[in-house]
């Protein structure tokens, strides 16, 4: 009986290492946000197809390592592997069972649950990261400052660091300051200030900022010796929530503004460009201010794109004219945060004198009878005989009759010709329709062709279609 037991035990010891097996484990199942978890797969078998794992618990794998062990018992050799994966889970999660082919058979690991707790920052920690804001309740488009503060305890070493800024979903980032460092007795403090504007109504959140710190660490190798390594740890800031309210109806600007008009001079020569600048300064959503380009009859107006630098918006506009003109007031309306009122500010109207101005042409319509009388008077003054006066009268009546018959046809042809080929006539016909986007494009080209030296081409086919659509003869 004892002999049979010894043989069975020997067979068990010889065969057992050849059995395929797969098991999973973690070094800890409860961590704080920012801590690193090591997930390990213990594999035994001869033929193993190693898995490719790049993400665990919806987080990227930070690093991987592997260890191979070989054993020979009673002449039989077996292999075992340990595959390790380091990752930093962002929330509580489950690592689902892995299926792995070992010695031609698929083995499965166990499911593992991981609990992730909110980070707890003690006031005397080596590293601390915080977010703060000067406002919690905002209007759409209202500017505010977000301050990011990172504190490192004096004497705490960091081999390397990686910073991930918070997500600004629903916010527009106007500016970002350079990092500013200040050192005191205990800490070195680095601050950054973001200038933000909320883009929509509702409850908006700014996610946690993250700082990864690499420091020295030791681990025990397979021989039981300490081996120096680098250990990464994540530090997270707090989250911030904002309540964003809508602006009053009809207003898109919010803040406190000032506006002024900068004029080079108020007297120019005919067709000499006059450059002006409109400046809006203050605290608010300058980005939502539209172009100030005005429409002035018989004046070429050319604009540049508005430029924003810090808390000031400026736009340059050029005027070209042949006669005196008036620059109209430029106005903006905004919602004042402090008084909770809608305010309106504007520049003053400015008159511009044009030297060597071209006299305005007056349209004088003379009847045929007036022309005949004029001709008759000339004939009399020159001493012509009365008989010639009678003949001139008869001829004048005949010519007048012919002109009255042909005048509608001549005027039709002249109008049709001038409406397409004469820029000033075409401009006059199109001005009443300047609210049409396609018409505005043609007007701008005509103004530049008339008032500047440019010769911008206008598509005649498209122009004919436009005139047909607007029913302009």
C-alpha positions as CSV (number, residue, x, y, z in Angstrom):
1,X,0.0,0.0,0.0
2,X,2.8,2.4,0.9
3,X,4.5,1.6,-2.4
4,X,1.4,2.5,-4.4
5,X,1.1,5.8,-2.5
6,X,4.7,6.7,-3.3
7,X,4.3,5.9,-7.0
8,X,1.1,8.0,-7.2
9,X,2.7,10.9,-5.4
10,X,5.7,10.7,-7.7
11,X,3.5,10.8,-10.8
12,X,1.5,13.7,-9.4
13,X,4.7,15.7,-8.8
14,X,6.0,14.9,-12.2
15,X,2.8,15.7,-14.1
16,X,1.5,18.7,-12.1
17,X,4.0,21.3,-13.4
18,X,2.9,20.3,-16.9
19,X,-0.7,21.4,-16.3
20,X,-1.6,24.8,-17.9
21,X,-2.9,27.5,-15.5
22,X,-3.7,31.2,-15.5
23,X,-4.4,33.5,-12.6
24,X,-4.7,37.3,-12.2
25,X,-4.0,39.6,-9.2
26,X,-3.4,43.2,-8.2
27,X,-1.1,44.7,-5.6
28,X,-4.0,46.6,-4.1
29,X,-7.7,46.7,-4.8
30,X,-8.5,50.1,-3.1
31,X,-6.6,53.2,-4.1
32,X,-6.9,57.0,-4.2
33,X,-7.3,58.8,-7.5
34,X,-3.8,59.2,-8.8
35,X,-2.3,56.1,-7.3
36,X,-0.7,53.4,-9.5
37,X,-2.0,49.8,-9.5
38,X,0.1,46.8,-10.6
39,X,-1.9,44.1,-12.4
40,X,-0.2,40.8,-12.8
41,X,-0.9,37.6,-14.8
42,X,0.7,34.4,-13.5
43,X,0.9,31.9,-16.4
44,X,2.1,28.3,-16.3
45,X,2.5,26.1,-19.4
46,X,4.8,25.2,-22.3
47,X,3.3,27.0,-25.3
48,X,2.0,30.5,-24.3
49,X,0.8,33.2,-26.6
50,X,1.4,36.4,-24.6
51,X,-1.4,39.0,-24.6
52,X,-1.0,42.6,-25.8
53,X,-2.5,44.8,-23.1
54,X,-2.4,48.6,-23.6
55,X,-5.4,49.7,-21.5
56,X,-6.9,48.6,-18.2
57,X,-10.0,50.1,-16.5
58,X,-10.2,52.6,-19.4
59,X,-6.7,53.9,-18.5
60,X,-3.5,53.6,-20.5
61,X,-0.9,51.2,-19.3
62,X,2.1,53.2,-17.9
63,X,4.7,50.4,-18.0
64,X,5.0,46.6,-18.4
65,X,7.4,44.0,-17.2
66,X,7.8,40.2,-17.4
67,X,9.5,37.5,-15.4
68,X,10.2,33.9,-16.5
69,X,10.7,31.0,-14.1
70,X,11.9,27.5,-15.1
71,X,11.8,24.3,-12.9
72,X,13.0,20.7,-13.5
73,X,11.4,18.1,-11.2
74,X,12.3,14.5,-11.7
75,X,13.5,15.2,-15.2
76,X,10.4,17.1,-16.2
77,X,10.8,20.8,-17.1
78,X,8.0,23.4,-16.6
79,X,7.9,27.1,-17.3
80,X,5.9,29.9,-15.6
81,X,5.6,33.5,-16.4
82,X,4.5,36.7,-14.6
83,X,3.4,39.6,-16.7
84,X,2.9,42.9,-14.9
85,X,1.2,46.0,-16.0
86,X,1.1,49.4,-14.2
87,X,-1.8,51.8,-14.6
88,X,-3.6,54.6,-12.8
89,X,-7.4,54.1,-12.7
90,X,-9.5,57.2,-12.9
91,X,-12.6,55.7,-11.3
92,X,-13.8,52.5,-9.7
93,X,-13.9,49.7,-12.2
94,X,-13.7,46.0,-13.0
95,X,-10.9,44.1,-14.8
96,X,-12.8,41.5,-16.8
97,X,-11.4,37.9,-17.1
98,X,-8.7,37.4,-19.7
99,X,-8.8,34.5,-22.1
100,X,-5.3,33.1,-23.0
101,X,-4.3,30.2,-25.1
102,X,-1.9,27.9,-23.2
103,X,-0.7,24.6,-24.7
104,X,-3.5,24.6,-27.2
105,X,-6.2,25.3,-24.7
106,X,-7.9,28.6,-23.7
107,X,-7.6,29.4,-20.0
108,X,-9.4,32.3,-18.2
109,X,-8.3,34.5,-15.3
110,X,-10.5,35.8,-12.5
111,X,-12.4,39.1,-12.6
112,X,-10.9,41.8,-10.3
113,X,-12.7,44.8,-8.8
114,X,-10.8,48.0,-8.0
115,X,-12.2,50.8,-5.8
116,X,-10.9,54.4,-6.5
117,X,-11.4,56.9,-3.8
118,X,-11.3,60.7,-4.1
119,X,-7.8,62.1,-3.6
120,X,-7.1,63.5,-0.1
121,X,-4.5,66.2,-0.1
122,X,-3.0,66.9,3.3
123,X,-1.7,70.4,3.9
124,X,1.8,69.2,4.5
125,X,2.1,66.9,1.4
126,X,5.2,67.0,-0.7
127,X,3.2,68.1,-3.8
128,X,-0.2,69.9,-4.0
129,X,-2.2,71.0,-7.0
130,X,-5.3,73.3,-6.7
131,X,-7.7,75.3,-9.0
132,X,-9.4,78.5,-7.9
133,X,-11.6,81.1,-9.5
134,X,-12.6,84.7,-8.8
135,X,-16.2,84.0,-9.8
136,X,-18.7,81.2,-9.5
137,X,-21.9,82.7,-11.1
138,X,-21.4,84.1,-14.7
139,X,-23.2,85.4,-17.7
140,X,-22.6,84.0,-21.2
141,X,-19.5,85.8,-22.5
142,X,-18.5,87.2,-19.1
143,X,-14.7,87.0,-18.6
144,X,-13.2,85.5,-15.4
145,X,-9.8,84.3,-14.2
146,X,-8.9,80.7,-13.3
147,X,-5.8,80.2,-11.2
148,X,-3.8,77.0,-11.2
149,X,-1.4,76.6,-8.2
150,X,1.2,73.9,-7.8
151,X,3.2,73.6,-4.6
152,X,6.3,71.5,-4.1
153,X,7.8,71.1,-0.6
154,X,11.3,72.2,-0.3
155,X,13.5,69.2,-0.2
156,X,11.1,66.9,-2.1
157,X,12.9,65.5,-5.1
158,X,11.2,65.0,-8.5
159,X,13.2,63.3,-11.2
160,X,10.6,64.2,-13.9
161,X,7.1,65.6,-14.2
162,X,4.3,65.7,-16.7
163,X,1.5,68.2,-16.5
164,X,-2.0,67.7,-18.0
165,X,-4.2,70.9,-17.9
166,X,-7.9,70.7,-17.1
167,X,-10.5,70.4,-19.8
168,X,-12.4,73.6,-20.6
169,X,-15.5,72.2,-22.2
170,X,-18.0,75.0,-22.8
171,X,-15.4,77.7,-22.2
172,X,-13.4,79.8,-24.6
173,X,-9.7,80.4,-23.5
174,X,-8.7,84.0,-24.3
175,X,-5.3,83.9,-22.7
176,X,-2.9,81.9,-20.6
177,X,-0.1,83.5,-18.5
178,X,3.4,82.3,-18.2
179,X,4.2,80.2,-15.0
180,X,5.3,82.4,-12.1
181,X,7.4,80.9,-9.3
182,X,7.7,82.1,-5.7
183,X,9.7,80.3,-2.9
184,X,9.1,80.7,0.8
185,X,10.4,78.8,3.8
186,X,8.4,75.6,3.2
187,X,7.3,75.5,-0.4
188,X,8.1,76.6,-4.0
189,X,4.8,77.7,-5.5
190,X,4.1,77.9,-9.2
191,X,1.0,79.7,-10.5
192,X,-0.7,80.1,-13.9
193,X,-3.7,82.3,-14.7
194,X,-6.2,81.5,-17.5
195,X,-8.7,84.1,-18.8
196,X,-11.9,82.3,-19.8
197,X,-15.4,83.0,-21.1
198,X,-18.4,80.7,-20.8
199,X,-19.9,79.9,-24.2
200,X,-23.3,78.5,-23.2
201,X,-26.0,78.6,-20.5
202,X,-26.2,76.0,-17.7
203,X,-24.0,74.3,-15.2
204,X,-20.5,74.0,-16.5
205,X,-17.5,72.2,-15.0
206,X,-13.8,72.5,-15.3
207,X,-12.2,69.1,-14.8
208,X,-9.2,68.3,-12.5
209,X,-5.7,69.2,-13.6
210,X,-3.1,66.4,-13.3
211,X,0.6,66.4,-12.4
212,X,2.6,63.2,-12.7
213,X,5.7,63.1,-10.6
214,X,8.6,60.7,-11.0
215,X,10.6,59.8,-7.9
216,X,13.2,57.2,-6.9
217,X,12.0,53.9,-5.5
218,X,13.4,50.4,-4.8
219,X,12.0,47.0,-5.6
220,X,13.0,43.4,-4.8
221,X,14.3,41.4,-7.8
222,X,13.9,37.6,-8.2
223,X,17.1,37.1,-6.2
224,X,15.8,39.0,-3.2
225,X,18.0,42.0,-3.8
226,X,16.9,45.7,-3.8
227,X,17.0,47.3,-7.2
228,X,16.6,51.1,-7.8
229,X,13.7,52.0,-10.0
230,X,11.6,55.1,-10.9
231,X,8.1,55.4,-9.5
232,X,5.4,57.6,-11.0
233,X,2.6,59.1,-8.9
234,X,-0.3,61.2,-10.1
235,X,-1.5,64.3,-8.2
236,X,-4.9,65.8,-9.0
237,X,-6.4,69.2,-8.4
238,X,-10.0,69.8,-7.3
239,X,-12.9,70.3,-9.8
240,X,-14.8,73.6,-10.3
241,X,-18.4,74.2,-11.1
242,X,-20.0,77.4,-12.6
243,X,-23.6,78.5,-13.0
244,X,-23.9,80.4,-16.3
245,X,-27.0,82.6,-16.9
246,X,-28.2,84.0,-20.3
247,X,-27.9,87.7,-21.3
248,X,-30.9,90.0,-21.7
249,X,-32.6,89.7,-25.1
250,X,-31.0,91.7,-27.8
251,X,-27.6,92.0,-26.1
252,X,-24.5,89.9,-27.0
253,X,-21.8,91.9,-25.1
254,X,-21.3,91.8,-21.4
255,X,-18.8,93.6,-19.2
256,X,-17.6,97.3,-19.0
257,X,-16.4,99.0,-22.1
258,X,-15.1,102.4,-23.5
259,X,-15.0,103.4,-27.2
260,X,-13.2,106.1,-29.0
261,X,-12.5,107.2,-32.6
262,X,-8.9,108.0,-33.7
263,X,-8.9,110.3,-36.7
264,X,-5.6,111.2,-38.6
265,X,-7.1,114.5,-39.8
266,X,-10.4,116.0,-40.8
267,X,-9.3,117.5,-44.1
268,X,-8.0,115.6,-47.1
269,X,-7.7,116.0,-50.9
270,X,-10.1,114.5,-53.3
271,X,-9.5,110.7,-53.6
272,X,-6.9,110.8,-50.8
273,X,-7.3,107.9,-48.4
274,X,-8.3,108.9,-44.9
275,X,-7.4,106.3,-42.2
276,X,-9.3,106.1,-38.9
277,X,-9.2,103.6,-36.0
278,X,-12.0,102.5,-33.7
279,X,-10.8,101.3,-30.3
280,X,-12.9,99.5,-27.7
281,X,-11.3,98.8,-24.4
282,X,-12.4,97.2,-21.1
283,X,-13.3,93.9,-19.4
284,X,-15.7,91.8,-21.5
285,X,-16.2,89.6,-24.5
286,X,-14.5,91.7,-27.1
287,X,-14.5,88.7,-29.4
288,X,-18.2,89.1,-30.0
289,X,-18.0,92.7,-31.3
290,X,-18.8,92.8,-35.0
291,X,-17.1,95.0,-37.7
292,X,-17.8,98.7,-37.5
293,X,-17.7,99.3,-41.3
294,X,-20.4,101.9,-42.2
295,X,-22.2,102.7,-45.4
296,X,-21.7,106.3,-46.7
297,X,-23.3,107.4,-50.0
298,X,-20.6,108.1,-52.7
299,X,-17.7,107.2,-50.3
300,X,-15.5,104.2,-50.7
301,X,-15.2,102.4,-47.4
302,X,-12.5,99.8,-46.8
303,X,-12.0,97.8,-43.6
304,X,-9.4,95.7,-41.9
305,X,-10.2,92.7,-39.6
306,X,-10.6,93.7,-36.0
307,X,-7.6,93.0,-33.9
308,X,-7.7,92.0,-30.2
309,X,-4.7,92.6,-27.9
310,X,-5.3,91.9,-24.2
311,X,-8.3,94.0,-23.1
312,X,-8.4,96.2,-26.3
313,X,-10.0,95.7,-29.7
314,X,-9.0,98.0,-32.6
315,X,-10.2,98.1,-36.2
316,X,-8.8,100.3,-39.0
317,X,-11.2,101.7,-41.6
318,X,-10.2,103.8,-44.7
319,X,-12.4,106.3,-46.5
320,X,-11.9,107.6,-50.0
321,X,-14.2,110.4,-51.3
322,X,-14.4,113.2,-53.9
323,X,-16.7,115.4,-51.8
324,X,-17.2,116.4,-48.2
325,X,-18.7,113.7,-46.1
326,X,-19.7,112.8,-42.5
327,X,-18.3,109.8,-40.5
328,X,-21.3,108.5,-38.5
329,X,-21.2,107.6,-34.8
330,X,-19.9,104.0,-34.0
331,X,-22.0,102.4,-31.2
332,X,-22.0,99.3,-29.1
333,X,-24.6,98.0,-26.5
334,X,-23.6,95.9,-23.6
335,X,-24.9,94.5,-20.3
336,X,-23.2,96.0,-17.3
337,X,-22.5,93.4,-14.7
338,X,-22.2,95.8,-11.8
339,X,-25.4,97.8,-12.4
340,X,-27.3,95.0,-14.1
341,X,-28.3,97.4,-16.8
342,X,-28.1,97.6,-20.6
343,X,-25.8,100.5,-21.6
344,X,-25.0,102.1,-24.9
345,X,-21.8,104.0,-25.8
346,X,-20.8,105.6,-29.1
347,X,-18.3,107.9,-30.7
348,X,-19.2,111.4,-32.0
349,X,-20.2,112.2,-35.6
350,X,-17.2,113.7,-37.4
351,X,-17.3,116.0,-40.5
352,X,-14.5,115.6,-43.1
353,X,-13.6,118.4,-45.5
354,X,-12.4,117.4,-49.0
355,X,-10.2,119.9,-50.8
356,X,-10.4,120.2,-54.6
357,X,-13.7,118.6,-54.4
358,X,-15.4,117.7,-57.6
359,X,-18.5,119.8,-58.2
360,X,-21.7,117.9,-57.8
361,X,-23.4,117.4,-61.1
362,X,-27.0,118.7,-61.3
363,X,-29.4,116.9,-63.5
364,X,-31.1,119.5,-65.8
365,X,-33.9,118.4,-68.0
366,X,-34.8,120.8,-70.9
367,X,-37.9,120.5,-73.0
368,X,-37.8,120.6,-76.8
369,X,-39.7,123.9,-76.7
370,X,-37.0,125.4,-74.4
371,X,-34.3,124.3,-76.8
372,X,-36.2,125.7,-79.7
373,X,-36.6,129.1,-77.9
374,X,-32.9,129.1,-77.1
375,X,-32.0,128.4,-80.7
376,X,-34.5,131.1,-81.9
377,X,-33.0,133.6,-79.5
378,X,-29.5,132.9,-80.7
379,X,-30.7,133.3,-84.3
380,X,-32.3,136.7,-83.5
381,X,-29.3,137.9,-81.6
382,X,-27.1,137.1,-84.5
383,X,-29.2,139.2,-86.8
384,X,-30.8,136.5,-88.9
385,X,-33.8,137.4,-91.2
386,X,-37.3,136.6,-90.0
387,X,-37.8,134.2,-92.9
388,X,-34.9,132.2,-91.5
389,X,-36.6,132.3,-88.1
390,X,-39.8,130.8,-89.6
391,X,-37.8,128.1,-91.3
392,X,-35.9,127.4,-88.1
393,X,-39.2,127.2,-86.3
394,X,-40.6,124.6,-88.7
395,X,-37.4,122.6,-88.7
396,X,-37.4,122.7,-84.9
397,X,-41.0,121.5,-84.6
398,X,-40.1,118.6,-87.0
399,X,-37.0,117.6,-85.1
400,X,-38.9,117.8,-81.8
401,X,-41.6,115.5,-83.1
402,X,-39.0,113.0,-84.3
403,X,-37.2,113.2,-80.9
404,X,-40.4,112.6,-79.0
405,X,-41.0,109.4,-81.1
406,X,-37.5,108.0,-80.7
407,X,-36.8,109.2,-77.1
408,X,-38.3,106.1,-75.3
409,X,-36.2,103.7,-77.5
410,X,-33.0,105.8,-77.0
411,X,-33.5,106.1,-73.3
412,X,-34.2,102.3,-73.0
413,X,-31.0,101.4,-74.8
414,X,-29.0,104.0,-72.9
415,X,-30.3,102.8,-69.5
416,X,-29.7,99.2,-70.4
417,X,-26.2,99.9,-71.5
418,X,-25.3,102.1,-68.6
419,X,-26.7,99.8,-66.0
420,X,-24.1,97.2,-66.8
421,X,-21.1,99.1,-68.3
422,X,-21.2,102.4,-66.4
423,X,-19.9,101.7,-62.8
424,X,-21.4,104.8,-61.2
425,X,-24.9,104.2,-62.7
426,X,-24.7,100.5,-61.8
427,X,-23.6,101.5,-58.2
428,X,-26.6,103.8,-57.9
429,X,-29.0,101.1,-59.0
430,X,-27.6,98.5,-56.6
431,X,-27.4,100.7,-53.5
432,X,-31.1,100.3,-52.5
433,X,-30.4,96.5,-52.4
434,X,-27.2,96.7,-50.3
435,X,-28.7,94.3,-47.6
436,X,-28.4,91.5,-50.1
437,X,-25.1,89.6,-49.5
438,X,-24.4,89.1,-53.3
439,X,-25.2,92.8,-53.9
440,X,-22.8,93.9,-51.2
441,X,-20.0,92.0,-52.9
442,X,-20.6,93.7,-56.2
443,X,-20.9,97.1,-54.4
444,X,-17.5,96.7,-52.7
445,X,-15.8,95.9,-56.0
446,X,-17.5,98.9,-57.7
447,X,-16.5,101.3,-54.9
448,X,-12.9,100.2,-55.2
449,X,-12.9,100.5,-59.0
450,X,-14.5,104.0,-58.8
451,X,-12.6,105.5,-55.8
452,X,-9.2,103.8,-56.0
453,X,-6.8,102.7,-58.7
454,X,-7.9,99.1,-58.5
455,X,-9.6,97.3,-61.4
456,X,-11.4,94.4,-59.9
457,X,-13.2,92.1,-62.4
458,X,-16.9,91.6,-62.0
459,X,-18.4,88.5,-63.5
460,X,-20.8,89.8,-66.3
461,X,-22.8,86.7,-66.5
462,X,-23.4,86.6,-62.7
463,X,-24.1,90.3,-62.8
464,X,-26.8,89.9,-65.4
465,X,-28.4,87.1,-63.4
466,X,-28.3,89.4,-60.3
467,X,-29.9,92.3,-62.1
468,X,-32.6,89.9,-63.5
469,X,-33.3,88.6,-60.0
470,X,-33.6,92.1,-58.6
471,X,-35.7,93.2,-61.6
472,X,-33.3,96.0,-62.5
473,X,-33.5,97.1,-66.1
